[in-house]
Amino acid sequence: MNIYKLFTFLFLLTSSLIYSQTSIEHKITKGESIYAIAKKYDVKEAAIYELNPNIKGKLLKLNATLLIPNNKFTAEQKTANNSKEVPQAQNHIIASGETLSKISKKYRTSINELERLNPTVPKKLPIGYSLIIREEPPTIEAITKEFGANAIVENTEEVESAEPAKIQFLIEAASKNLGTRYRSGGTTFSGFDCSGLIFNTFNQIDFTLPRSSNQQAKIGTKIQKSQAQKGDLIFFATNGRGTINHVGMITEIIGDEIKFIHSSVHLGVIVSSIKEAYYSKRFKQINRVLGIKEKD
């Protein structure tokens, strides 16, 4: 009996050590975002969400603890198990007495996700039914075949939904400069011009934009005003000549009202609305730059 207890103890201890090696803990500090944390630890945002499914779609709480993938351990494991690949798709054969609640806990997923993947499954799960737990992501070839060759390029609505943490990071980074004075040619906290603010903000995610608003307007894809999303760049012609000379970044959309952060000559870094007569008359275009590869 003592030997059995010792074996059980050692097994649990070993399991605990292995789990602690695969992830590390991070305490959230003021102003942090998932993108910033992922960049700090050199991991993918999706990997953080996978270990912390309860934070999806929610604001991060100060001092809360997140599990972060341990890249060093993962790299060692890949080397040791190079011949073993974990399949992305996963199914579960339903046994007697099982429910979606039990299965969701077993695989660390949600009931809503299981219902989404299995829309035709009855509430009373039939024994022997093959339940989809995870589906394999579609290939580019499959998407192209179904939607056409231009679908990936033109379906820009997917850009924002694919990078919500990065967009939130940009908005938070720009908002830290609210109240900073206007300075022609400025790209630092001592003062910004309009394109300098945008240049500085995107530079924080290692995305280098041109230095002038006119050149920034040539980057990315033009978007209809009705399709505008947070993180898009919005351009104006305020010089009376009809040419683009002012830029801001969209921070909020309420109905048909678009709010954007920018550096104004007279007021410095502020948030304005497209509903304001001055900007409504001088609006030129909206560009989406996130998800667009930079030119070498």
KOLMI-715198 format. One line per 2 residues: number of its first residue (from 1); for each residue z, y, x of N, C-alpha, C. Coordinates in Angstrom, 2 decimals, padded with zeros to 5 digits. Each point is the difference from the previous one (the first is absolute). Layout:
N
NUM = Z,Y,X,Z,Y,X,Z,Y,X  ...
This chain:
296
1 = 000.00,-001.21,000.83,000.00,001.21,-000.83,000.00,001.26,000.86  000.83,-000.01,001.08,000.06,001.15,000.90,-001.35,000.24,000.68
3 = -000.66,-001.11,000.37,-001.32,000.12,000.63,-001.00,000.62,-000.97  000.10,-000.39,-001.28,-000.90,000.54,-001.02,000.22,001.50,-000.16
5 = 001.27,000.42,-000.04,000.32,001.42,-000.14,-000.51,000.79,001.20  000.17,-000.60,001.19,-000.46,000.67,001.21,-001.52,000.17,-000.02
7 = -000.69,-001.04,-000.44,-001.47,000.05,-000.07,-000.45,001.08,-000.98  000.67,000.06,-001.16,-000.33,001.00,-001.02,000.22,001.41,000.53
9 = 001.14,000.18,000.69,000.32,001.31,000.57,-001.05,000.44,001.01  -000.37,-000.93,000.89,-000.99,000.32,001.02,-001.36,000.32,-000.61
11 = -000.35,-000.72,-001.07,-001.27,000.23,-000.68,-000.04,001.40,-000.60  001.09,000.38,-000.69,000.06,001.32,-000.62,000.01,001.10,001.06
13 = 000.70,-000.24,001.09,000.06,000.98,001.07,-001.37,000.22,000.62  -000.71,-001.11,000.24,-001.34,000.09,000.58,-000.95,000.74,-000.93
15 = 000.09,-000.30,-001.29,-000.87,000.67,-000.99,000.26,001.49,-000.01  001.29,000.36,000.08,000.38,001.41,000.00,-000.54,000.72,001.22
17 = 000.09,-000.66,001.17,-000.49,000.60,001.23,-001.51,000.20,-000.03  -000.71,-000.98,-000.54,-001.46,000.10,-000.10,-000.38,001.15,-000.90
19 = 000.70,000.14,-001.14,-000.30,001.08,-000.95,000.24,001.36,000.64  001.12,000.09,000.76,000.33,001.28,000.63,-001.01,000.36,001.07
21 = -000.65,-001.01,000.59,-001.00,000.26,001.02,-001.31,000.52,-000.60  -000.32,-000.45,-001.19,-001.28,000.37,-000.60,-000.01,001.42,-000.54
23 = 001.17,000.59,-000.21,000.06,001.36,-000.52,001.18,000.76,000.60  -000.10,001.31,-000.03,001.09,000.85,000.45,000.31,001.00,-001.10
25 = 001.19,000.59,000.05,000.42,000.93,-001.04,-000.22,001.45,000.43  -000.39,000.82,-000.96,-000.20,001.42,000.26,000.68,000.80,-001.10
27 = 000.84,000.96,000.39,000.67,000.85,-000.98,-000.83,001.27,-000.21  -000.33,000.28,-001.25,-000.87,001.12,-000.34,000.70,001.34,000.24
29 = -000.68,000.91,000.69,000.54,001.33,000.25,-000.80,001.04,-000.79  000.50,001.21,-000.04,-000.61,001.06,-000.79,-001.43,000.28,000.44
31 = -000.90,000.09,-000.98,-001.39,000.35,000.27,-000.90,-001.15,000.39  000.54,-001.21,000.09,-000.81,-001.14,000.41,-000.86,-000.53,-001.15
33 = -001.12,-000.58,000.34,-000.87,-000.67,-000.96,-000.34,-001.38,000.56  -000.55,-000.86,-000.85,-000.39,-001.34,000.46,-001.03,000.11,001.11
35 = -000.91,000.95,-000.14,-001.02,000.16,001.05,000.64,000.34,001.34  000.95,000.96,-000.02,000.65,000.42,001.24,000.79,-001.15,000.63
37 = 000.68,-000.78,-000.85,000.79,-001.13,000.50,-000.92,-001.07,000.58  -001.11,-000.27,-000.69,-000.95,-001.00,000.49,-000.57,000.41,001.35
39 = -000.28,001.29,000.13,-000.53,000.52,001.26,001.03,-000.12,001.11  001.26,000.24,-000.33,001.08,-000.06,000.99,000.14,-001.40,000.59
41 = -000.11,-001.01,-000.86,000.18,-001.38,000.45,-001.32,-000.71,000.30  -001.11,000.73,-000.15,-001.33,-000.57,000.27,-000.26,-001.23,-000.86
43 = 000.25,000.15,-001.30,-000.28,-001.09,-000.94,-000.83,000.57,-001.15  -000.55,-000.86,-000.83,-000.78,000.44,-001.14,000.92,000.33,-001.18
45 = -000.40,001.01,-000.78,000.79,000.38,-001.18,000.14,-001.19,-000.96  -001.08,-000.77,-000.15,000.02,-001.16,-000.91,001.06,-001.01,000.42
47 = 000.24,-000.12,001.30,001.00,-000.95,000.49,001.40,000.43,-000.38  000.24,001.32,-000.01,001.31,000.51,-000.41,000.20,-000.22,-001.49
49 = -001.05,000.26,-000.80,000.10,-000.22,-001.45,000.22,-001.48,-000.32  -000.57,-000.88,000.81,000.15,-001.44,-000.23,001.45,-000.44,000.19
51 = 000.68,000.59,000.99,001.40,-000.34,000.24,000.95,000.76,-000.93  -000.50,001.10,-000.59,000.84,000.82,-000.88,-000.74,000.30,-001.30
53 = -000.28,-001.03,-000.82,-000.82,000.19,-001.21,000.62,000.96,-001.02  001.32,000.20,000.07,000.68,000.86,-000.98,-000.26,001.49,000.21
55 = -000.63,000.39,001.12,-000.23,001.43,000.26,-001.38,000.46,-000.44  -000.84,-000.93,-000.45,-001.37,000.37,-000.39,000.03,001.01,-001.15
57 = -000.71,001.10,000.17,-000.11,001.00,-001.05,001.25,000.84,-000.20  000.98,-000.12,000.90,001.25,000.75,-000.15,000.22,000.91,001.20
59 = 000.82,001.05,-000.21,000.35,000.89,001.10,001.02,-000.68,000.89  -000.10,000.22,001.29,000.94,-000.60,000.94,001.36,000.69,-000.12
61 = 001.07,-000.80,000.02,001.35,000.54,-000.12,000.61,000.21,001.38  000.61,001.16,000.18,000.64,000.34,001.26,001.08,-001.03,000.35
63 = 000.00,-000.47,001.24,000.97,-000.97,000.54,-000.19,-001.43,-000.51  -001.02,-000.22,-000.84,-000.29,-001.37,-000.43,-000.56,-000.78,001.19
65 = 000.15,-001.33,-000.05,-000.44,-000.84,001.11,-001.29,-000.74,-000.35  -000.96,000.07,000.90,-001.27,-000.71,-000.15,-000.10,-001.10,001.04
67 = -000.66,-001.10,-000.37,-000.31,-001.05,000.96,-001.37,000.31,000.60  -000.08,-000.02,001.31,-001.24,000.30,000.72,-000.44,-001.24,000.77
69 = -001.28,-000.39,-000.10,-000.48,-001.17,000.75,000.24,000.18,001.51  000.46,-001.07,000.63,000.23,000.02,001.45,-001.28,-000.44,000.69
71 = -000.76,000.96,000.48,-001.31,-000.31,000.61,000.10,-000.92,001.19  001.06,000.16,000.79,000.15,-000.82,001.20,000.14,-001.47,-000.37
73 = 000.84,-000.27,-001.02,000.20,-001.39,-000.43,-001.27,-000.55,-000.61  -000.68,000.84,-000.80,-001.24,-000.45,-000.65,-001.06,-000.37,001.03
75 = -000.12,000.81,001.05,-000.98,-000.28,001.04,000.31,-001.31,000.71  001.31,-000.24,000.26,000.40,-001.24,000.66,-000.29,-001.20,-000.88
77 = 000.25,000.15,-001.30,-000.25,-001.09,-000.94,-001.48,-000.32,-000.09  -000.85,001.05,000.02,-001.44,-000.23,-000.08,-000.50,-000.76,001.22
79 = 000.60,000.31,001.16,-000.40,-000.68,001.23,000.42,-001.46,-000.04  001.24,-000.23,-000.49,000.53,-001.36,-000.03,-000.69,-000.86,-001.05
81 = -000.45,000.64,-001.09,-000.61,-000.75,-001.10,-001.44,000.44,-000.22  -000.72,000.16,001.08,-001.36,000.54,-000.07,-000.92,-000.83,-000.89
83 = 000.28,-001.30,-000.08,-000.89,-000.88,-000.76,000.34,-000.05,-001.48  001.13,000.63,-000.39,000.43,-000.05,-001.39,-000.28,001.33,-000.67
85 = -000.72,-000.03,-001.09,-000.30,001.20,-000.76,000.56,-000.14,-001.40  000.74,001.03,-000.46,000.55,-000.03,-001.35,-001.06,000.50,-000.97
87 = -000.38,-000.79,-000.98,-001.03,000.43,-000.94,000.46,001.18,-000.83  -000.92,000.91,-000.30,000.36,001.17,-000.78,000.15,-000.35,-001.48
89 = -000.85,-000.89,-000.48,000.10,-000.42,-001.39,001.10,-001.05,-000.14  000.72,000.03,-001.14,001.10,-000.96,-000.19,000.16,-000.33,-001.48
91 = 000.17,-001.28,-000.29,000.21,-000.46,-001.37,001.29,-000.80,-000.09  000.52,-000.13,-001.22,001.22,-000.77,-000.23,-000.21,-000.90,-001.23
93 = 000.28,-001.28,000.16,-000.11,-000.94,-001.12,001.31,000.00,-000.77  -000.07,000.34,-001.28,001.21,000.15,-000.82,000.67,-001.34,-000.26
95 = 001.31,-000.01,000.23,000.81,-001.20,-000.24,000.84,000.21,-001.26  000.62,-001.06,-000.47,000.82,000.05,-001.22,001.14,001.00,000.15
97 = 000.17,000.84,-001.03,001.11,000.94,-000.03,-000.24,001.31,000.72  -001.14,000.16,000.62,-000.26,001.23,000.76,-000.44,001.14,-000.93
99 = 000.36,001.21,000.40,-000.39,001.21,-000.73,-000.61,000.99,001.00  -000.66,001.02,-000.55,-000.57,001.02,000.88,001.08,000.71,000.81
101 = 001.17,000.16,-000.62,001.11,000.65,000.70,000.42,-000.79,001.23  000.15,-001.32,-000.17,000.41,-000.85,001.12,-001.07,-000.02,001.09
103 = -001.25,-000.09,-000.44,-001.10,-000.08,000.97,-000.14,001.31,000.76  000.17,001.14,-000.70,-000.13,001.30,000.66,001.07,000.17,001.08
105 = 001.21,-000.49,-000.28,001.08,000.09,000.99,-000.27,-000.91,001.19  -000.55,-001.18,-000.29,-000.28,-000.96,001.07,-001.01,000.56,001.00
107 = -001.01,000.70,-000.52,-001.06,000.51,000.88,000.15,001.49,000.32  001.13,000.58,-000.42,000.30,001.41,000.28,-001.12,000.92,-000.49
109 = -000.39,-000.22,-001.25,-001.00,000.86,-000.63,000.54,000.44,-001.36  -000.77,000.69,-000.80,000.48,000.47,-001.30,-000.65,-000.79,-001.14
111 = 000.67,000.00,-001.15,-000.55,-000.66,-001.18,-001.30,000.69,-000.42  -000.02,001.34,000.09,-001.21,000.75,-000.37,-001.19,-000.40,000.86
113 = 000.25,-000.24,001.29,-001.08,-000.39,000.89,-000.52,-001.39,-000.36  000.92,-000.92,-000.34,-000.42,-001.34,-000.39,-000.81,000.04,-001.29
115 = 000.42,000.84,-000.95,-000.73,000.13,-001.26,-001.38,000.63,000.23  -000.07,000.93,000.95,-001.30,000.62,000.32,-000.97,-001.02,000.58
117 = 000.52,-000.87,000.86,-000.85,-001.00,000.65,-000.34,-001.16,-000.93  000.84,-000.19,-001.04,-000.19,-001.13,-000.92,000.03,000.49,-001.44
119 = -000.98,000.80,-000.42,000.03,000.63,-001.33,-000.06,-000.99,-001.17  -000.50,-001.21,000.21,-000.15,-000.95,-001.10,001.13,-001.01,-000.09
121 = 000.94,000.04,000.92,001.07,-001.00,-000.01,000.94,000.26,-001.18  000.35,-001.03,-000.79,000.90,000.18,-001.14,001.43,000.29,000.45
123 = 000.82,000.58,-000.89,001.38,000.33,000.34,000.79,-001.25,000.37  -000.24,-001.09,-000.74,000.65,-001.26,000.33,-000.90,-000.71,001.01
125 = 000.42,000.03,001.24,-000.86,-000.50,001.07,-000.24,-001.50,-000.13  -001.26,-000.42,-000.03,-000.32,-001.43,-000.10,000.20,-000.71,001.34
127 = 000.63,-001.16,-000.04,000.24,-000.77,001.22,-001.34,-000.41,000.61  -000.10,000.18,001.30,-001.23,-000.36,000.71,-001.01,001.12,000.11
129 = 000.28,001.14,-000.65,-000.91,001.15,000.05,000.01,000.61,001.40  -001.16,000.34,000.51,-000.10,000.62,001.33,000.08,001.52,-000.15
131 = 001.13,000.54,000.38,000.26,001.43,-000.14,-000.39,000.72,001.30  -000.77,001.07,-000.14,-000.39,000.78,001.17,001.17,000.88,000.43
133 = 000.43,-000.15,001.24,001.09,000.81,000.54,-000.56,001.20,000.76  -000.96,-000.28,000.84,-000.68,001.05,000.75,-001.49,-000.31,000.03
135 = -000.81,001.02,-000.15,-001.44,-000.22,000.06,-000.56,000.55,001.31  -001.03,-000.63,000.46,-000.63,000.43,001.25,-000.79,001.27,-000.25
137 = 000.17,001.03,000.84,-000.74,001.25,-000.19,-001.50,-000.25,000.03  -000.76,000.69,-000.86,-001.46,-000.19,-000.02,-000.63,000.50,001.29
139 = -001.06,-000.66,000.42,-000.71,000.41,001.20,-000.92,001.17,-000.32  -000.44,000.69,001.03,-000.95,001.10,-000.19,-001.28,-000.51,-000.64
141 = -000.42,-001.21,000.42,-001.22,-000.58,-000.55,000.14,-000.24,-001.51  001.19,-000.46,-000.42,000.23,-000.27,-001.42,-000.03,001.28,-000.82
143 = 000.63,001.05,000.55,000.02,001.29,-000.71,-001.41,000.56,-000.11  -000.74,-000.09,001.10,-001.37,000.51,000.01,-000.86,-000.73,-001.02
145 = 000.17,-001.34,-000.08,-000.79,-000.81,-000.92,000.28,000.37,-001.45  001.28,000.30,-000.28,000.38,000.29,-001.39,-000.30,001.44,-000.41
147 = 000.24,000.96,000.90,-000.12,001.40,-000.39,-001.18,000.73,000.62  -000.69,-000.63,000.94,-001.13,000.67,000.65,000.35,000.45,001.40
149 = -001.03,000.23,000.79,000.20,000.30,001.41,000.72,001.31,000.24  -000.11,000.97,-000.95,000.61,001.31,000.21,001.39,000.13,-000.58
151 = 000.52,-001.07,-000.59,001.28,000.10,-000.69,001.13,000.42,000.92  000.05,-000.57,001.20,001.10,000.28,000.91,-000.05,001.45,000.47
153 = -001.18,000.53,000.19,-000.14,001.37,000.47,000.27,001.00,-001.11  -000.52,-000.27,-001.17,000.06,000.98,-001.07,001.27,-000.06,-000.84
155 = 000.68,-001.12,000.01,001.19,-000.13,-000.84,001.19,000.65,000.68  -000.05,001.33,000.11,001.03,000.73,000.73,001.32,000.06,-000.74
157 = 000.05,-000.42,-001.26,001.26,-000.02,-000.72,000.99,-000.96,000.64  -000.51,-000.99,000.76,000.87,-000.97,000.64,000.70,000.56,001.23
159 = -000.48,001.12,000.53,000.56,000.53,001.24,001.46,000.36,-000.16  000.33,000.76,-001.05,001.38,000.45,-000.19,000.93,-001.16,-000.27
161 = -000.42,-000.94,-000.85,000.87,-001.10,-000.37,000.26,-000.93,001.16  -000.92,000.01,000.99,000.18,-000.87,001.16,000.96,000.59,001.01
163 = 000.24,001.34,-000.05,000.83,000.63,001.01,001.01,000.98,-000.61  000.78,-000.42,-001.00,000.94,000.92,-000.63,001.06,000.52,000.94
165 = 000.48,-000.85,000.92,001.05,000.42,000.93,-000.53,001.04,000.97  -001.23,-000.17,000.45,-000.59,000.95,000.94,-000.20,001.36,-000.66
167 = -000.44,-000.01,-001.26,-000.20,001.25,-000.73,001.33,000.72,-000.21  001.03,-000.77,-000.37,001.33,000.59,-000.19,000.51,000.60,001.30
169 = -000.26,-000.69,001.10,000.42,000.50,001.31,-000.67,001.34,000.30  -001.29,000.11,-000.29,-000.74,001.24,000.24,000.57,001.15,-000.83
171 = 000.30,-000.28,-001.26,000.54,001.04,-000.89,001.36,000.46,000.50  000.85,-000.96,000.40,001.32,000.35,000.52,-000.10,000.78,001.30
173 = -000.93,-000.41,000.86,-000.17,000.68,001.29,-000.45,001.45,-000.20  -000.96,000.20,-000.91,-000.49,001.36,-000.26,001.08,000.85,-000.68
175 = 000.76,-000.62,-000.91,001.01,000.73,-000.76,001.15,000.51,000.87  000.22,-000.64,001.13,001.04,000.47,000.92,-000.32,001.39,000.55
177 = -001.26,000.41,-000.13,-000.43,001.30,000.52,-000.01,001.10,-001.06  000.43,-000.32,-001.22,000.04,001.02,-001.06,000.81,001.21,000.47
179 = -000.57,001.18,-000.18,000.68,001.22,000.44,-000.39,000.46,001.38  -000.67,-000.86,000.77,-000.45,000.40,001.34,-001.07,001.09,-000.12
181 = 000.08,001.00,000.87,-000.91,001.15,-000.11,-001.44,-000.37,000.36  -000.91,000.82,-000.48,-001.42,-000.16,000.35,-000.23,000.57,001.38
183 = -000.80,-000.73,000.78,-000.37,000.48,001.33,-001.42,-000.45,000.31  -000.88,000.95,000.21,-001.40,-000.33,000.26,-000.11,-000.87,001.26
185 = -000.65,-001.15,-000.15,-000.15,-000.93,001.11,001.21,-000.88,000.23  001.03,000.15,-000.83,001.25,-000.73,000.20,-000.05,-001.45,-000.46
187 = 000.59,-000.88,000.79,000.05,-001.43,-000.35,001.40,-000.57,000.20  001.01,000.88,000.15,001.37,-000.46,000.26,000.97,000.67,-000.97
189 = 001.29,-000.38,000.13,001.03,000.52,-000.89,000.19,001.51,000.14  -000.50,000.58,001.07,000.13,001.45,000.17,-000.97,000.76,-000.88
191 = -000.93,-000.71,-000.61,-000.95,000.61,-000.93,-001.27,-000.81,-000.13  -000.53,-000.06,-001.23,-001.22,-000.77,-000.27,-001.05,000.87,-000.67
193 = -001.26,-000.23,000.33,-001.05,000.46,-000.91,-000.31,-001.20,-000.90  -000.91,000.15,-000.96,-000.18,-001.06,-001.00,-000.46,-001.32,000.61
195 = -001.00,000.05,000.86,-000.50,-001.24,000.60,000.96,-000.54,001.05  000.79,000.90,000.60,000.99,-000.42,000.99,001.09,-000.85,-000.62
197 = 000.41,000.35,-001.23,001.01,-000.78,-000.72,-000.53,-001.40,-000.28  -001.23,-000.10,-000.48,-000.59,-001.30,-000.31,-000.24,-000.81,001.28
199 = -000.47,000.67,001.04,-000.22,-000.65,001.29,001.31,-000.60,000.52  001.07,000.78,-000.04,001.32,-000.45,000.48,000.52,-001.16,-000.83
201 = -000.16,000.09,-001.33,000.53,-001.03,-000.90,-000.68,-001.35,000.23  -001.31,-000.02,000.04,-000.73,-001.26,000.18,000.14,-000.54,001.42
203 = 000.26,000.90,000.94,000.19,-000.43,001.38,001.24,-000.88,000.13  000.95,000.14,-000.94,001.23,-000.79,000.03,-000.23,-001.45,-000.39
205 = -001.15,-000.31,-000.55,-000.34,-001.41,-000.26,-001.18,-000.41,000.90  -000.12,000.73,001.11,-001.04,-000.29,001.00,-001.41,000.08,-000.58
207 = -000.18,000.92,-000.96,-001.32,000.24,-000.59,-000.41,001.41,000.41  -000.96,000.10,000.90,-000.40,001.30,000.54,-001.13,000.60,-000.82
209 = 000.29,001.14,-000.62,-000.99,000.74,-000.78,-000.57,001.13,000.84  -001.18,000.51,-000.37,-000.52,001.19,000.69,000.97,001.16,-000.18
211 = -000.14,001.02,000.80,000.98,001.08,000.00,-000.24,001.05,-001.09  -001.23,000.16,-000.50,-000.27,001.03,-001.00,-000.18,-000.60,-001.39
213 = 000.28,000.80,-001.03,-000.13,-000.47,-001.38,-001.45,-000.34,-000.32  -000.93,000.77,000.54,-001.42,-000.25,-000.25,-000.43,-001.35,000.55
215 = 000.51,-000.36,001.17,-000.33,-001.29,000.60,000.77,-001.14,-000.68  001.23,000.27,-000.42,000.78,-001.02,-000.72,-000.69,-000.38,-001.30
217 = -000.71,000.95,-000.59,-000.70,-000.24,-001.27,-001.16,-000.98,000.17  -000.37,-000.30,001.24,-001.10,-000.93,000.27,000.51,-001.41,000.27
219 = 001.32,-000.19,-000.04,000.60,-001.31,000.27,000.31,-000.72,-001.30  -000.21,-001.31,-000.02,000.36,-000.80,-001.17,-001.07,-000.01,-001.08
221 = 000.46,-000.20,-001.23,-000.90,-000.12,-001.15,000.35,001.04,-001.06  -001.00,000.71,-000.52,000.25,000.96,-001.07,000.40,-000.72,-001.27
223 = 001.02,000.54,-000.67,000.55,-000.62,-001.21,-000.09,000.99,-001.16  -000.33,-000.51,-001.19,000.01,000.84,-001.19,001.44,000.46,-000.28
225 = 000.13,001.20,-000.55,001.33,000.55,-000.28,000.82,-000.94,-000.89  -000.68,-000.67,-000.93,000.69,-000.92,-000.92,000.51,-001.26,000.70
227 = -000.51,-000.29,001.21,000.41,-001.18,000.75,000.95,000.33,001.14  000.45,001.24,000.07,000.86,000.43,001.10,001.30,-000.79,000.03
229 = 000.51,-000.24,001.19,001.26,-000.71,000.20,000.82,000.69,001.07  001.28,-000.32,000.03,000.87,000.54,001.04,-000.55,-000.36,001.37
231 = 000.11,000.92,000.93,-000.49,-000.26,001.35,-001.43,000.45,000.23  -000.74,000.28,-001.08,-001.37,000.51,000.15,000.06,001.45,000.52
233 = -001.03,000.42,000.68,-000.10,001.39,000.46,-000.78,000.81,-001.03  000.45,001.22,-000.24,-000.64,000.87,-000.98,-000.45,001.28,000.70
235 = -001.24,000.42,-000.27,-000.61,001.10,000.75,-000.38,001.17,-000.91  000.07,001.21,000.60,-000.30,001.22,-000.74,-000.85,000.95,000.86
237 = -000.69,000.91,-000.69,-000.73,001.07,000.67,000.68,001.31,-000.40  000.79,000.56,000.90,000.77,001.21,-000.31,-000.52,001.23,000.75
239 = -001.12,-000.17,000.69,-000.52,001.10,000.83,-001.05,000.86,-000.69  -000.31,-000.34,-001.25,-000.99,000.78,-000.74,-001.44,-000.34,000.33
241 = -000.20,-000.95,000.93,-001.36,-000.37,000.38,-000.41,-001.36,-000.55  000.92,-000.67,-000.66,-000.30,-001.30,-000.60,000.08,-001.17,000.95
243 = 000.36,000.25,001.26,000.14,-001.10,000.97,001.46,-000.41,000.12  000.24,-001.28,000.22,001.37,-000.52,000.09,000.74,000.60,001.19
245 = 001.18,000.55,-000.29,000.82,000.57,001.08,001.50,-000.21,-000.25  000.34,-000.83,-001.01,001.41,-000.25,-000.29,000.18,-001.45,-000.46
247 = 001.12,-000.62,000.42,000.25,-001.40,-000.33,001.48,-000.23,-000.30  000.24,-000.96,-000.87,001.36,-000.43,-000.30,000.00,-001.51,-000.23
249 = 001.18,-000.58,-000.19,000.10,-001.43,-000.28,000.67,-000.21,-001.35  -000.59,-000.82,-000.83,000.52,-000.24,-001.35,001.33,-000.75,000.08
251 = 001.01,000.53,-000.70,001.34,-000.61,000.01,000.42,-000.54,-001.36  -000.64,000.49,-001.06,000.42,-000.41,-001.35,-001.13,000.24,-000.99
253 = -000.12,-000.91,-000.97,-000.99,000.15,-001.05,000.68,-000.24,-001.34  -000.03,001.01,-000.87,000.61,-000.11,-001.33,-001.08,000.32,-001.02
255 = -000.53,-001.04,-000.65,-001.11,000.21,-000.92,-001.21,000.49,000.76  -000.51,001.20,-000.39,-001.14,000.56,000.71,000.43,001.08,001.00
257 = 001.31,000.09,000.24,000.50,000.97,000.98,000.18,-000.66,001.36  -000.57,000.60,001.02,000.10,-000.51,001.36,000.83,000.97,000.83
259 = 001.07,-000.51,000.60,000.83,000.83,000.88,-000.27,-000.39,001.45  000.03,000.98,000.87,-000.33,-000.25,001.40,000.86,000.86,000.92
261 = 000.28,-000.54,001.18,000.75,000.74,001.01,-000.99,000.60,000.99  000.25,001.25,000.39,-000.93,000.69,000.90,000.72,001.16,000.67
263 = -000.64,000.58,000.99,000.57,001.17,000.67,-000.78,001.23,-000.44  000.69,000.86,-000.75,-000.60,001.22,-000.54,000.20,001.15,000.98
265 = -001.02,000.85,000.13,000.08,001.14,000.93,001.22,000.86,-000.27  000.30,000.27,-001.26,001.08,000.92,-000.34,001.36,-000.68,-000.20
267 = 000.00,-001.27,-000.42,001.26,-000.66,-000.35,000.38,-001.16,000.92  -000.87,-000.37,000.93,000.31,-001.13,000.87,-000.21,-001.32,-000.72
269 = 000.75,-001.03,000.40,-000.18,-001.33,-000.58,000.66,-000.05,-001.38  -000.81,-000.24,-001.02,000.47,-000.04,-001.38,-000.74,-001.10,-000.76
271 = 000.45,-000.25,-001.23,-000.71,-000.90,-000.91,-000.61,000.84,-001.11  -001.29,-000.15,-000.22,-000.70,000.75,-001.04,-000.67,-000.95,-000.98
273 = -000.57,000.56,-001.06,-000.65,-000.81,-001.04,-001.44,000.44,-000.20  -000.85,-000.97,-000.29,-001.40,000.28,-000.29,-000.12,000.80,-001.30
275 = 001.08,000.02,-000.79,000.02,000.75,-001.26,000.10,001.51,000.26  000.49,000.37,001.17,000.10,001.42,000.33,-001.41,000.59,000.07
277 = -000.19,001.14,-000.64,-001.34,000.59,-000.12,-000.67,000.20,001.36  000.77,000.44,000.98,-000.57,000.28,001.32,-000.66,-001.24,000.59
279 = 000.72,-001.15,-000.05,-000.53,-001.22,000.60,-001.01,-000.71,-000.92  000.17,000.17,-001.30,-000.94,-000.61,-000.94,-001.41,000.55,000.20
281 = -000.10,001.32,000.23,-001.30,000.65,000.19,-000.63,-000.33,001.35  000.84,-000.32,000.97,-000.50,-000.18,001.37,-000.07,-001.47,000.44
283 = 000.30,-000.91,-000.92,-000.03,-001.43,000.32,-001.42,-000.46,000.38  -000.09,-000.83,001.05,-001.30,-000.50,000.45,-000.14,-001.52,-000.11
285 = 000.95,-000.75,000.56,-000.14,-001.46,-000.02,001.31,-000.69,000.38  000.03,-001.34,-000.25,001.13,-000.84,000.39,-000.55,-001.15,000.84
287 = 000.65,-000.28,001.11,-000.42,-001.09,000.89,001.11,-001.03,000.15  -000.39,-001.26,000.03,000.95,-001.08,000.31,-000.26,-000.47,001.42
289 = 001.01,000.12,000.85,-000.18,-000.37,001.41,000.75,-001.28,000.36  001.07,-000.32,-000.73,000.73,-001.23,000.30,-000.85,-001.20,-000.36
291 = -000.03,-000.98,000.89,-000.81,-001.18,-000.23,-001.39,000.13,000.59  -000.32,001.20,000.47,-001.30,000.23,000.65,000.19,-000.08,001.50
293 = -000.79,-000.81,000.67,000.13,-000.16,001.45,-000.39,001.29,000.71  000.81,000.31,001.01,-000.31,001.18,000.80,-001.20,-000.27,000.89
295 = -000.74,001.06,000.31,-001.14,-000.13,000.91,000.50,-000.03,001.43  -000.59,-000.88,000.82,000.39,-000.10,001.41,-000.50,001.23,000.78
